[in-house]
């Protein structure tokens, strides 16, 4: 056997050993209601910039610091609580703000300093989301929030909580998120926001 073949065989053996060791180091830990999770049905998970893990569940918003759970739920008569207990979506924007989408309680913004929530109203009034069921949330390259709900998509300026663009009504959407772009898969095709190109709309394609 030549020196080259011996070296190659040695490298392959080392690589296989390292890969095997790495695979053996992967461990999974389950978290359930027995550990403090408010519900075993989890719709979304976000790890924020502070290392806190947030779970959107069917019975509240759960904050996990690695040891303990804190559960946030709707409290009747308390405007600083969540609008509903069923949480469908979560998103941390570029400024580190946590946005919470609920089923029936619209969109809420978490205030870390006050440990409280402020709601974006739903309805047909100005600066309102036209549906209170928030299916998904993401940010585009300008920092605007794209909020997918049962009536379509609303675009929100997180700094002012205002709506700079008219909502896209009657879209049944599943957001497809890219690093600097937002694309929405709909029954009418694909639309989205791209850097340097603005708003795009593409025609339906087979098997879309």
Secondary structure as UniProt FT lines:
FT   HELIX           3..24
FT   HELIX           33..35
FT   STRAND          42..47
FT   TURN            49..50
FT   STRAND          53..57
FT   TURN            58..59
FT   STRAND          60..64
FT   STRAND          69..72
FT   TURN            76..77
FT   TURN            79..80
FT   STRAND          87..92
FT   TURN            94..95
FT   STRAND          98..103
FT   STRAND          107..111
FT   TURN            112..115
FT   STRAND          116..120
FT   TURN            126..127
FT   STRAND          133..139
FT   TURN            141..142
FT   STRAND          145..149
FT   TURN            150..151
FT   STRAND          152..157
FT   TURN            158..161
FT   STRAND          168..169
FT   STRAND          174..177
FT   STRAND          182..186
FT   TURN            187..188
FT   STRAND          189..194
FT   TURN            195..197
FT   STRAND          198..202
FT   TURN            206..207
//
